[in-house]
Amino acid sequence: MISIKNLKKSYKVNQEALPIVDIPQLTINKGDRIALSGRSGSGKSTLLHIIGGILSPDEGTVMINDVELTAKKEKERDLYRANHIGYIFQDFHLIPSLSAEENIRIVLRKKGKETEERLKSWFNKVGLYDRRKHLPNELSRGQQQRVAIIRALINNPSIVLADEPTGSLDFETAEQIMELLLELSVENNQTLLCVTHDRHLMQRFPQSMEMEQWNNVISQGKVSV
Ligand SMILES: Nc1ncnc2c1ncn2[C@@H]1O[C@H](COP(=O)(O)OP(=O)(O)OP(=O)(O)O)[C@@H](O)[C@H]1O
């Protein structure tokens, strides 16, 4: 379970603090699969960064089960994320000089025969076994995102945070990737919080929320989703 209390985050712009996130209370239960939408600039990525321990809030707490993530130092948060959270970015964040397989190997916590089998079965599962030796730029965008999904899920995280994972993909590929993410989160009993602007894809999720329903800060953005 993710439990958020009195969470506040501002950014300093021209010496002034610009409030971005102000969430008095929010609970995400184990196994929830939530599509998160909201206006551009409403703080969705900032919230995901805080839940993922990439960013520290100014005030408030994020508890994951009985661990207070926000009380941890940056290095401890990084370690916690590596062990418990799978993070998927819109633009994949793959290392360009490493093959698809090597991009996964660098995050593997265990080595050995069992891990090799797991690696093989994941590449098969996402339909990329034959492409595993390819560099990212030798793969299509949908294929690169599938590699990023393996990388996020290979260590069996209990929480998956996805920040517009299909934002840069064509409609058909986006649908396939979202289906895959949802299927895998059910199969692995994961909590999934996924930012998406796509109303059609949102309908695939059992729950969908708008950032404005959680956040007290009225976003400055004028672009509606
Ligand atoms: N490092 C930063 N310094 C200053 N302002 C920032 C910083 N990062 C984000 N912001 C501002 O915070 C606000 C929220 O950004 P965030 O990326 O969390 O929104 P978002 O809802 O994910 O937006 P989008 O849907 O456009 O990706 C925006 O106005 C953005 O300009």
Ligand as a Chemical Component Dictionary entry (heavy atoms), coordinates in Angstrom:
data_LIG
# 
_chem_comp.id                   LIG 
_chem_comp.type                 NON-POLYMER 
_chem_comp.pdbx_formal_charge   0 
_chem_comp.three_letter_code    LIG 
# 
loop_
_chem_comp_atom.comp_id 
_chem_comp_atom.atom_id 
_chem_comp_atom.alt_atom_id 
_chem_comp_atom.type_symbol 
_chem_comp_atom.charge 
_chem_comp_atom.model_Cartn_x 
_chem_comp_atom.model_Cartn_y 
_chem_comp_atom.model_Cartn_z 
_chem_comp_atom.pdbx_ordinal 
LIG N1  N1  N 0 13.031 21.293 -11.978 1  
LIG C1  C1  C 0 12.017 22.159 -12.119 2  
LIG N2  N2  N 0 12.192 23.470 -11.835 3  
LIG C2  C2  C 0 11.186 24.365 -11.967 4  
LIG N3  N3  N 0 9.939  24.026 -12.362 5  
LIG C3  C3  C 0 9.708  22.736 -12.663 6  
LIG C4  C4  C 0 10.729 21.733 -12.556 7  
LIG N4  N4  N 0 10.204 20.539 -12.910 8  
LIG C5  C5  C 0 8.904  20.785 -13.218 9  
LIG N5  N5  N 0 8.610  22.093 -13.071 10 
LIG C6  C6  C 0 7.299  22.721 -13.268 11 
LIG O1  O1  O 0 6.387  22.059 -12.434 12 
LIG C7  C7  C 0 5.118  21.944 -13.077 13 
LIG C8  C8  C 0 4.674  20.492 -13.017 14 
LIG O2  O2  O 0 5.521  19.713 -13.844 15 
LIG P1  P1  P 0 5.253  18.161 -14.074 16 
LIG O3  O3  O 0 6.240  17.716 -15.092 17 
LIG O4  O4  O 0 5.206  17.473 -12.776 18 
LIG O5  O5  O 0 3.768  18.226 -14.684 19 
LIG P2  P2  P 0 2.968  17.143 -15.531 20 
LIG O6  O6  O 0 1.565  17.153 -15.003 21 
LIG O7  O7  O 0 3.682  15.841 -15.527 22 
LIG O8  O8  O 0 2.997  17.812 -16.970 23 
LIG P3  P3  P 0 2.911  17.148 -18.453 24 
LIG O9  O9  O 0 1.584  16.483 -18.552 25 
LIG O10 O10 O 0 3.038  18.342 -19.349 26 
LIG O11 O11 O 0 4.092  16.199 -18.574 27 
LIG C9  C9  C 0 5.286  22.516 -14.463 28 
LIG O12 O12 O 0 4.764  23.837 -14.461 29 
LIG C10 C10 C 0 6.788  22.542 -14.683 30 
LIG O13 O13 O 0 7.170  23.611 -15.496 31 
# 
loop_
_chem_comp_bond.comp_id 
_chem_comp_bond.atom_id_1 
_chem_comp_bond.atom_id_2 
_chem_comp_bond.value_order 
_chem_comp_bond.pdbx_ordinal 
LIG N1  C1  SING 1  
LIG C1  N2  SING 2  
LIG C1  C4  DOUB 3  
LIG N2  C2  DOUB 4  
LIG C2  N3  SING 5  
LIG N3  C3  DOUB 6  
LIG C3  C4  SING 7  
LIG C3  N5  SING 8  
LIG C4  N4  SING 9  
LIG N4  C5  DOUB 10 
LIG C5  N5  SING 11 
LIG N5  C6  SING 12 
LIG C6  O1  SING 13 
LIG C6  C10 SING 14 
LIG O1  C7  SING 15 
LIG C7  C8  SING 16 
LIG C7  C9  SING 17 
LIG C8  O2  SING 18 
LIG O2  P1  SING 19 
LIG P1  O3  DOUB 20 
LIG P1  O4  SING 21 
LIG P1  O5  SING 22 
LIG O5  P2  SING 23 
LIG P2  O6  DOUB 24 
LIG P2  O7  SING 25 
LIG P2  O8  SING 26 
LIG O8  P3  SING 27 
LIG P3  O9  DOUB 28 
LIG P3  O10 SING 29 
LIG P3  O11 SING 30 
LIG C9  O12 SING 31 
LIG C9  C10 SING 32 
LIG C10 O13 SING 33 
# 
